[in-house]
Amino acid sequence: MSDQKPETPPTAKDKRKWVAAGVGVGIGSAALAAALLYANQSRRKPAAKLKPSDPEEKATD
């Protein structure tokens, strides 16, 4: 005498909803990560500038 309904197998429509939800979560996570990286961009130290290599400096013949 249980009040639970018997489980029905998932339909193709139900599977599509789960796939769409998963894709949405993935895109949202990527957008959030990109926003955080962009926001922290001003806090980063600028990268050290490399001097251009001069082939004449290397030749010491």
N, C-alpha and C positions, 0 to 999 in steps of 0.2 A: 504494500500500500504506500508506494512512494509517489511524491508529487512531481518528480523529475520527468521531463519528456525524454523519450528515447532519442539518442543522438542520430542525426542524419549525416550522411557523408557530405563533405563540402562540394559545392557545385562550382562550375567554371566561373560563374559570376563572383562567387565569394573569393576564389583564388585571385581573380583580377583585382579585386579590391585590396587584398593584402599586398600584392605586387606593387600596386599604385602607391599604397601607404609606405612601403619600403623605399620606393624611388623618391618619394617626397621627403622622407627622413634623411636620405643620403644627400639630396640636393640642399636641404636646409642646413645640414651639418657642414657641408662644404662652404656654403655662403657665410655661415657663422665664423668658421675658421678664417676665411678670407677677410672678413670684416675686422676680426681681432688682429690679424697680421697688419692690415692697413692702419689701424688705429695706433699700433705700437711702432709704426714706422718712424715717427718723429723722435722716439726715445732711443733709437739705436744710434750707436756711434758711427760716424762716417767711416767707410773702409779706407785703409791706407792706400794712397795713390802709388802705383808702381811707376818707377822711372822707365822710360822707353829704353830698350837695350840698344847700345851703339856698337856696331861691329868694329869700329876703329879703336874703341877702348880695350877690346879683348886682344887685338893683335899687338903684341909687344916684341916683334922680331927686330 
